[in-house]
Amino acid sequence: MPDDIVAKTIPFDQLGIHDRVKEAGPRIIFYEREHGEDVTVFLALPVTEPPAELPAPALYRVLPEVEAAVAVRRGPAASIFPMVYQDLGRWIEEHGYHFHGPGREVCGSTTKRPHGPWPAGIQDPAAIHPLYSHR
């Protein structure tokens, strides 16, 4: 791992939050750019209501609503990545938008599917920032 990458990981299922929240959708990976080029990666679990408390390092946040360009593929992970990023990039370029990111990745469904097809979506808030108008 390069010296400028700091990884802080705890297996998500070992955080001890499943008995404290009720899941409301698929997990989401989202990114936040901080202070120049630094990017923080988060794994989010949509919930039906705010939890009373969560064990560290878990925290409760409400993600802002965004309009976004979205690309979705279904199938084994090897048939989704990196092609879904290429799909999204092609669409953004062809329609005169630019990447505004960092974006969000919606990963699979709430049910575990170790070998079967699963959906994955990539969201980039690019669709609200056109480079030029088509009209």
C-alpha positions in Angstrom: 0.0 0.0 0.0 1.4 3.5 -0.9 2.6 5.6 2.0 -0.1 8.2 1.4 -3.0 5.8 1.9 -4.2 5.3 5.4 -6.5 2.3 5.8 -8.7 1.9 8.9 -10.8 -1.2 8.5 -13.1 -3.2 10.7 -15.2 -5.9 9.0 -18.7 -4.3 8.6 -20.5 -7.3 10.1 -18.3 -7.1 13.2 -19.3 -3.6 14.1 -22.1 -4.8 16.3 -24.8 -2.6 14.8 -27.2 -5.2 13.2 -29.2 -5.6 16.4 -29.4 -1.8 16.9 -30.9 -0.9 13.5 -33.4 -2.1 10.9 -31.9 -2.2 7.4 -33.9 -0.2 4.7 -32.0 -1.0 1.6 -28.7 -2.1 0.0 -25.3 -1.0 1.3 -23.8 2.1 -0.2 -20.2 3.0 -0.6 -19.7 6.8 -0.7 -16.7 9.0 -0.9 -16.0 12.5 0.5 -13.1 14.6 -0.6 -11.5 16.5 2.2 -8.7 19.2 2.2 -7.4 19.0 -1.3 -6.9 15.5 -2.6 -7.7 13.4 0.5 -10.6 11.1 0.0 -12.5 9.3 2.8 -14.4 6.1 1.9 -17.5 5.2 3.9 -19.7 2.1 3.9 -23.3 3.0 4.6 -26.2 0.9 5.7 -29.6 2.6 5.0 -31.8 2.3 8.1 -35.5 2.9 8.8 -35.0 5.3 11.7 -32.1 6.9 13.5 -30.4 4.5 16.0 -30.3 5.5 19.7 -26.5 4.9 19.8 -23.9 3.1 17.8 -20.5 1.6 18.9 -17.4 3.4 17.6 -16.3 3.8 14.8 -19.9 3.5 13.4 -21.8 6.8 13.2 -25.2 7.9 12.0 -25.4 10.4 9.1 -28.1 11.5 6.7 -26.7 11.7 3.2 -27.7 14.7 1.2 -30.2 14.1 -1.6 -28.6 14.6 -5.0 -29.6 14.5 -8.7 -27.1 12.0 -10.3 -26.2 10.2 -13.4 -26.6 6.5 -12.7 -25.3 3.4 -14.4 -26.5 -0.1 -13.3 -25.3 -3.6 -14.2 -26.4 -7.0 -13.0 -24.4 -10.2 -12.8 -21.3 -11.5 -11.1 -19.0 -8.8 -9.8 -16.4 -9.7 -12.5 -18.9 -8.7 -15.2 -19.8 -5.4 -13.4 -16.6 -3.8 -12.5 -14.9 -1.8 -14.1 -17.4 -1.8 -17.0 -20.2 0.0 -15.0 -17.7 3.0 -14.5 -17.0 3.0 -18.2 -20.8 3.0 -19.0 -21.3 6.0 -16.7 -18.3 7.9 -18.0 -19.4 7.3 -21.6 -22.9 8.6 -20.9 -21.7 11.6 -19.0 -19.3 12.6 -21.8 -21.9 11.9 -24.6 -24.5 14.1 -22.9 -22.2 17.1 -22.2 -21.7 16.7 -18.5 -18.6 16.3 -16.4 -17.8 14.3 -13.3 -18.7 16.3 -10.2 -18.0 13.4 -7.7 -17.0 11.9 -5.6 -19.9 9.6 -6.2 -21.8 6.7 -4.6 -21.8 3.0 -5.3 -25.0 1.0 -4.5 -23.8 -2.6 -3.9 -26.1 -5.6 -4.4 -29.2 -6.1 -2.5 -30.1 -6.7 1.2 -30.0 -10.4 0.6 -26.7 -12.2 0.4 -26.0 -13.8 -3.0 -22.5 -15.3 -2.9 -22.5 -16.8 -6.4 -25.6 -15.5 -8.2 -26.1 -12.3 -10.1 -26.4 -9.1 -8.1 -27.1 -5.5 -9.1 -24.6 -2.7 -8.6 -25.1 0.9 -9.4 -22.7 3.8 -9.7 -24.0 7.3 -9.0 -22.2 10.5 -9.8 -23.8 13.9 -9.2 -22.7 14.9 -12.7 -26.1 15.3 -14.3 -26.6 18.6 -12.6 -23.4 20.2 -13.9 -23.6 20.4 -17.8 -20.6 21.6 -19.7 -22.9 22.9 -22.5 -26.6 22.9 -23.4 -27.9 20.5 -26.0 -30.8 22.9 -26.8 
